[in-house]
Amino acid sequence: MTLLRSIKRGVSHALQHAVQAERRVRRGRSPWARRGLALGFIAGSLLWFLPVLGLWMLPVGLALLSDDVGWMRRLRRRLHARLLAWSRDRQPRRRRPLLRRRLPTRRRETVN
């Protein structure tokens, strides 16, 4: 197995675990645990100068918190709708191929 293939397999495996963990947290039964985790992420983002902790924790914490806070949820949904509309506008539109009109061919006059 090549190194590139093993790296791809490791990354996809890690992404699967991250998606499963995110689903468990968002659909968890305890909103207080979710709020505590969100506030922990936001607090960890304040320590951005440390190697593992960083500014990446701020949007994760805000996204988790937006599930429980009404005005943040509405803001997130509006932002999501605008981003979808923006991405749709930026995609090239599919056009039908132009039908080439055939010009009438001239008959050659034959000289006898």
C-alpha positions as a printed Julia matrix, in Angstrom:
112×3 Matrix{Float64}:
   0.0    0.0     0.0
   1.36   3.36   -0.92
   1.82   6.16    1.55
  -0.74   8.37   -0.17
  -3.4    5.66   -0.02
  -2.8    5.08    3.69
  -3.01   8.82    4.39
  -6.31   9.04    2.49
  -7.67   6.07    4.42
  -6.63   7.62    7.74
  -8.19  10.98    6.91
 -11.47   9.41    5.78
 -11.54   7.27    8.93
 -11.0   10.36   11.12
 -13.72  12.28    9.24
 -16.19   9.45    9.78
 -15.53   9.54   13.52
 -15.85  13.34   13.58
 -19.21  13.23   11.78
 -20.52  10.53   14.13
 -19.38  12.49   17.2
 -21.0   15.67   15.86
 -24.29  13.83   15.32
 -24.18  12.38   18.83
 -23.56  15.8    20.38
 -26.2   17.63   18.35
 -28.87  14.98   18.85
 -27.94  14.31   22.44
 -30.62  14.32   25.09
 -28.91  16.8    27.38
 -28.93  20.4    26.14
 -26.89  21.43   29.18
 -24.04  19.13   28.18
 -24.16  20.6    24.66
 -24.12  24.13   26.05
 -21.21  23.3    28.33
 -19.27  21.79   25.44
 -20.01  24.86   23.31
 -18.83  27.22   26.02
 -15.73  25.05   26.46
 -14.91  25.41   22.77
 -15.45  29.17   22.91
 -13.25  29.45   26.01
 -10.6   27.28   24.34
 -10.54  29.61   21.37
  -9.34  32.38   23.68
  -6.14  30.35   24.09
  -5.44  30.59   20.35
  -1.69  30.89   20.84
  -1.38  27.3    22.13
  -0.58  24.62   19.53
  -3.72  22.43   19.76
  -6.2   25.04   20.86
  -6.91  27.78   18.4
  -9.32  30.03   16.62
 -10.85  27.0    14.88
 -12.66  26.3    18.16
 -14.69  29.53   18.03
 -16.94  28.66   15.04
 -17.38  25.12   16.34
 -18.52  26.44   19.72
 -20.84  29.0    18.13
 -22.36  26.34   15.85
 -23.04  24.08   18.85
 -24.5   26.94   20.83
 -26.71  28.03   17.94
 -28.73  24.81   18.26
 -30.04  25.93   21.65
 -30.3   29.72   21.31
 -33.21  30.9    19.18
 -31.77  34.09   17.71
 -28.49  32.36   16.86
 -30.38  29.52   15.17
 -32.3   32.0    13.0
 -29.09  33.84   12.15
 -27.39  30.56   11.22
 -30.29  29.55    8.96
 -30.32  32.93    7.21
 -26.58  32.77    6.67
 -26.9   29.24    5.32
 -29.64  30.3     2.89
 -27.56  33.25    1.66
 -24.5   31.06    1.17
 -26.54  28.55   -0.82
 -27.97  31.31   -3.02
 -24.5   32.78   -3.52
 -23.04  29.42   -4.51
 -25.92  28.78   -6.92
 -25.3   32.14   -8.58
 -21.59  31.4    -8.96
 -22.07  28.06  -10.67
 -21.9   28.2   -14.43
 -25.25  27.72  -16.01
 -25.68  24.81  -18.31
 -26.54  25.83  -21.8
 -27.86  23.73  -24.54
 -25.35  23.24  -27.26
 -25.97  25.59  -30.13
 -27.37  23.85  -33.11
 -25.33  24.63  -36.12
 -27.38  25.63  -39.03
 -26.26  24.02  -42.16
 -25.77  26.46  -44.92
 -27.31  25.42  -48.18
 -24.73  23.86  -50.38
 -24.31  25.25  -53.85
 -24.44  22.84  -56.64
 -21.47  22.93  -58.8
 -22.15  23.4   -62.39
 -20.52  20.82  -64.48
 -18.93  21.89  -67.69
 -19.44  19.53  -70.6
